Amino acid sequence: MSDLRLIEPHSAAEMEAFRALNWAYRDFLLSQPPPNNEAVTAAYPEATYRAILDAAETDNRPPKGQMRLMLLGEAPVGCGSVQTLGPGDAEIKRVYIRPEAQGRGAGRQMMEQLIADCRALGARRILMDTGRVLEPAWRLYDRMGFQRRGPYLDRQRELADLLYFFEMPLD
């Protein structure tokens, strides 16, 4: 029996843990070799990333999105978000599982919940991207039935050589 569980963060402590995990995710991405780490710095300078996380309480709550926090026992070990892009489209963002929770099915459990959240928000299609260097992540997305595609936002085109783009129809 798994001692992993997913919650929607609400309390100040839960939101602090959610933000801390998102910063840990950015730090993990910055630890990747060039040019991947340089792309993170360009796409998410610290001030921009801080603004995204500060806006999460409104941008990642229904009906605009969703946030999830994964706990191992009582310890926060993972996070993920959904945001709506437009009518029928939702994007899964910033999925991160700490190393101590990896290999327990945590990534799949998080993704299954985020897919369910997309459905609950009325999405008919999920879009997402991940770094090509993040092989465990993109292999999971392939196994879960996501289909490869090209960039879906203009700002992604300059990073197309570093990212894989995915979609999953929900109809």
N, C-alpha and C positions, 0 to 999 in steps of 0.2 A: 504494500500500500504506500502510495506516494505522500510525502508530507509537504508537497507543493500545493499552493492554492493561489488563486487569482482574486484580486479585489479591485473595486473602483476606488481610487484614493479620494478621500473627503477631508479627513482631519488635517490639521496643520502638520502633524508628524508624518502622516502618509504622503502629503504633498511634498514635504521636505525630502522624504525618501525617493519619491518619483523624480524630483528634480536632480537629486544627487546621482541617481542611476543614469539619467540622461547625460549628465556631465561626465560620468564614468565612460559612457558610450562614446562621447566625443573624444575623450582622452585615449580610448582604445583605438579609434580611427586615426588619431594623430600619431599613434605609435606605429602605424603601417609604413612600409617603405615608400620613398618618393616614386612616382609623383602623386600617389594616393593621399598622403598626409598633406601635401601642398594643396590639393583640391579641396580638402576639408577646411583648411584655413581660408581659402578663397571663397568657398560657398557659405561657410558658417563662421565668420569672424566672431570673436568672443561676444561682442556687443549684440550682434544679430542673434546669436544663439540664446543669449540671456533674454532678449525680447521675445523670442519664440516660447521659451519656457515660462516667462512671466505671463504670457497670453494664454497658456494652456488651460487655465481654469475656465475661460470662456470659449476658446477655439476648439477645445477637445472635450466638450460636454455636449450631450444631446440638446438640440437636434443637429448641431454642427460637427460633432465628433464624439470621441470616447477616449478615455485613458484607462490603462490597466497597470497594476502593480502586482508582481509575483513575489510571494513569500515562501521561504523554506523554513518551516517552523514559524518563528516570528521575525526572522531576518529578511529584509528586502533583498531580492536577488535578480529581479528582472522587471523590465518595463516595456510598454508598447503603446502606440497611439493610433487613432483613426481620425482622419479629417475628411470632410466632404469637399469635393472639388467643384461640383456643379450638379445639376439634376441627374440623379442616377449613378454618379461616380463617387467613389470613396477611395482614399489613399491610406495605406498602412505605412506608418512612419516610426522610425527610431525604436526598432525592436532590439532589445539588448538583454542578454542573459549572462550573469557573472560566471566566471569559470567554475566556482564551486557547485553551481546548479546544472552545469552542462553535463550531457550524458545521462540525464534522468528523464528525458522526454519533455523538458521544460520548454524548449523552442516550439515543438509541435503543439503543446498545450496552449502556449501563448497565441500562436497563430490560429488555432481552432477557435479560440475565444474572440480574437480580433475579426475573424471572418464572420462569426455569429453577430458581432457588434455591427459590422457593415450591413448585414441583412436587416438587423433591427432598425438601422437608420434609413432603410429603404433603398439601399444601393442595389443597382442591377449589375454593376461591374466594379471590381477592385483593381486598382493600379498600385504599383510599388516599384522600388528599385533597390538594388544593393550593390556593394562593391564587388568587382570581379575577384578581388583578393580574399573575399569572405566566403570561401568555398563551402563550409558547412551550412551557411545560410542559404546560398542559392541552390545547393543540392536539396535541402529541405523543401524549398519553394517548388522546385521541379517535381519532387515526389508527391507534393500535396495537390498537384494539378494546375499550378500556375503556368501560363503560356508565356514564352518569350516574345517580346515585341520591341519596337523602337521607342525613343524618348517620347513622352506624352506632355511635357511642358517645355516651352522654349528655352528656359534657363538650363535644362539638362543637356542640350545638344553639345555644348562645349566639353561635357564630361562623358560623352557617349563611349569613349574608348576605355573608360575606367569602371563603368557601371553595366550591370544587366538590368533590363527593364522587364516588368511582368504585368500580366493582367489575368484576371479570373472572372469569367461571366457568371452571374448569379441567377440568371433567368432559368 
